[in-house]
Amino acid sequence: MALTPTQRQLVAISVTERVCSAISLVGTFVIIASFISSRSFRKPINRLVFYASWGNMMANIATMISQSGIQAGAGSPLCQLQAFLIQWFMPADALWTFAMACNVYLTFFHKYGSEQLRQIEWVYAVCCYGLPFIPSFIYFFIHTHARGRVYGSAILWCWVALPWDYLRIAVFYGPVWFVIFLTFTIYLRAGSVIYQKHRELHNLSSIESLGSDTQPDAPLVIRSGIHVTSEFACLAPVHQPVSVCDFPTRSFTVSSFRPYSVSIEGGLIDPFSMPHDPEESSAPTQGLSRLQSDPTPLRTEGSLKSARHEGGDSYAQRRKATEASSAAWVYTKYAMLFFVALLVTWVPSTANRVYAFAHPNDFSFGLNYAFTTNLKPPNHTHWLKQENLTLRVVEGYFRWYYENHNLEFKSAFLTMTRYWRMWVREETDRPLQLDLSRKVTHLALSLSNEWDLDKTAKEQPPINIDDLLFTTWHLLAMMCSSTARPGCLIESNAHRKTGDALKYKDIELFMVKHPEDPSRRELLLKVKHRLIKGRRNMGRAPIFTYTERNDNLGLCVIQDVLTFAFEDNAFDSPDIKCPRDIWRWTEIPEHRLSVPIHFKKCLGDVCIFRGTTRSETHSIITDPVKPWKYSQAEDLEKAASGQAGFKDEGTFYKYRKGAAAEIRHLDEYSRNIVMGHNSGKSFASYVSVRDDVQSAFMGTPARDALLNLACNASLTRDASAPSDLTVTEKRSIEIDPELVDLKEEAGKLRRALY
């Protein structure tokens, strides 16, 4: 079997679709025109066919579009409209056939009349067109990043896209075959009853041929709506001698006219159940038998008796009874014919679907050409299972990828082809042949031109050390201020997918009075580190306190937390919308030293440090739920360290160790509390001795330059460069007019702030 349809096969299928759709449209127009123009055509069976024709017309319009929808793009209005029409109107055929079967059932077994059937036709219309409309309309609003839209390319036309293939069985083929099964059950039941009555008729005809008393020629299986009225002339019997036959013969003479009228309602009427007097017989009918469209109640004038008809009168009566019996077959024959047409449509279609599931890696051109249904194409792993990876197979994969992915840019497609080569090499443990690799490159360029992909590349924004530091600086500042492990603040590598990190419930913000100047107010932040290594969410967590740093806002942890809080709209007070509002609306009573500033309780379990994600418009936004992962932050830290010139990029732990070195003057117990250690041995492995032991024992002055040089040994820049300004340089800066003006302006702003 072929892997994918060739271009010639697609053209052949497309032409066949359109030709057959055009023929079907012509037939549909004939049905609609006949029903509208001719009153005699408006019978119950024809009315249902008329209603079903509108759905057929819309489905044929969709199939007339053929592959034009795919060529316009999976997200184009033409493709979406084609898929919508196919999903809505194709199953309606099966439902209308089931409606016809329901009419047969109601007529045969519940004796419904034509007027009663007309009254429930609106229910048929709502069910046959309303039920398929529900999933067809809902599909417009289903879209996921993994599978994309529900409506998309299905190789031959636009329908349910390949990643959503299971919906074809669950919402399309499954319900259709369930309805077909119910329809078949109804016709099987009706057929068994009809067969039984015909056997009775055959037996009766055999008896009548022997010359006995005549029973009615056929069981009056009369469909509702057919009114048979007959006028009979009753004749007096004249008895004759018994003949050679076992049954007596009778002759009649005219005595009087006794007309009677019979109206046959819907359902099965068995004439054998009528009263019959073997001693009397009715006269042969002379008069007019006519069909009326409006049923009337059953009425009988005189008595209906069996008789043996002679000559032309007997033939006429037999013909009338046969016509009345045949009328009962009309509706059933039309409905069953429509059912056979339904099977012709859906059996091959379902056979193709079953074949696709049994052989998902093959393309059956015969099934697709004969029945123009969809094929489930192979997935991406199929293309590596070929023993001989030829250029034709590669082209099939590229076309499959294009039809099932939203490719807009040429650069994106070429990047995909490069990654595909690496993937092939990884999966097969062998690279592509050099000749094939070159041909694949030319093929990719040719296909990108054929598909008219956008040649403009997405501009990548420049990034430098400042940008990298901005992404990690908030984390670094808190680590350096509290010696915290990264796993206490963001999601640890050892506890992935837990979603646990520093949350709003772990922080408390206060407005406090300055201890030296009570009229001055400052912000104070308490942070509870409950995710300490070895004691995560256990015991009493240490609490670190942060105060404002007006000397260097870049090292102020409170400022970083406020930045995230305002972005998340986390403050409980509706009046706090910006940092100035905190000072404007927060007052400390005289009898208190502090006032808490509350966060929203509903945000208590929301992480403060969170990563980024894509919005519905594909723009980058802060993830509303997932915390920032340590692995992501570490990649950015390594990139920043490399651009800063560090020989050893290290990890985030270098900041924790640097903070630990600044608290080595504390006693062992205090260090263990701050660092979260169980013993002093762990702290000893963190901090290395940096004292000038040589100078202490040799009695020489300490050489700070050597210590600083050792500290900066990991830098690639020149360590001999001056690290401080001279006195002359400092004085020149102090008298710089621009800096003096900036200093005065800063003073004004500070006074206005307080």
Secondary structure, 3 states (H helix, E strand, C coil): CECCCCHHHHHHHHHHHHHHHHHHHHHHHHHHHHHHHCCCCCCHHHHHHHHHHHHHHHHHHHHHHCCHHHHHCCCCHHHHHHHHHHHHHCCHHHHHHHHHHHHHHHHHHCCCCHHHHHHCHHHHHHHHHHHHHHHHHHHHHCEECCCEECEEECCCCEEECHHHCHHHHHHHHHHHHHHHHHHHHHHHHHHHHHHHHHHHHHHHHHHHCCCCCCCCCCCCCCCCCCEEECCECCEEEEECCCCCCCCCCEEEEECCCCCCCCCCCCCCCCHHHCCCCCCCCCCCECCCCEEECCCCCCCCCCCCCCCCCCHHHHHHHHHHHHHHHHHHHHHHHHHHHHHHHHHHHHHHHHHHHHHHHHCCCCECHHHHHHHCCCCCCCCHHHHHCCCCCCHHHHHHHHHHHHHHCCCCEHHHHHHHHHHHHHHHHHHHCCCCCHHHHHHHHHHHHHHHHHCCCECCCCCCCCCCHHHHHHHHHHHHHHHHHHCCCHHHHCECHHHCCCCCCCEHHHEEEEEEECCCCCCCEEEEEEEECCCCCCCCCCCCCCEEEEECCCCCHHHCHHHHHHHHHHHCCCECCCCCCCHHHHHHHCCCCCCCCEEEECECHHHCCCECCEEEEECCCCCEEEEEEEECEHHHHHHHHHHHHHHHCECCCCCCHHHHHHHHHCCCCCCHHHHHHHHCCCCHHHHHHHCCCCCCHHHHHHCCCCCHHHHHHHHCCCECCCCCCCCCCCHHHHHHHHCCHHHHHHHHHHHHHHHHHC
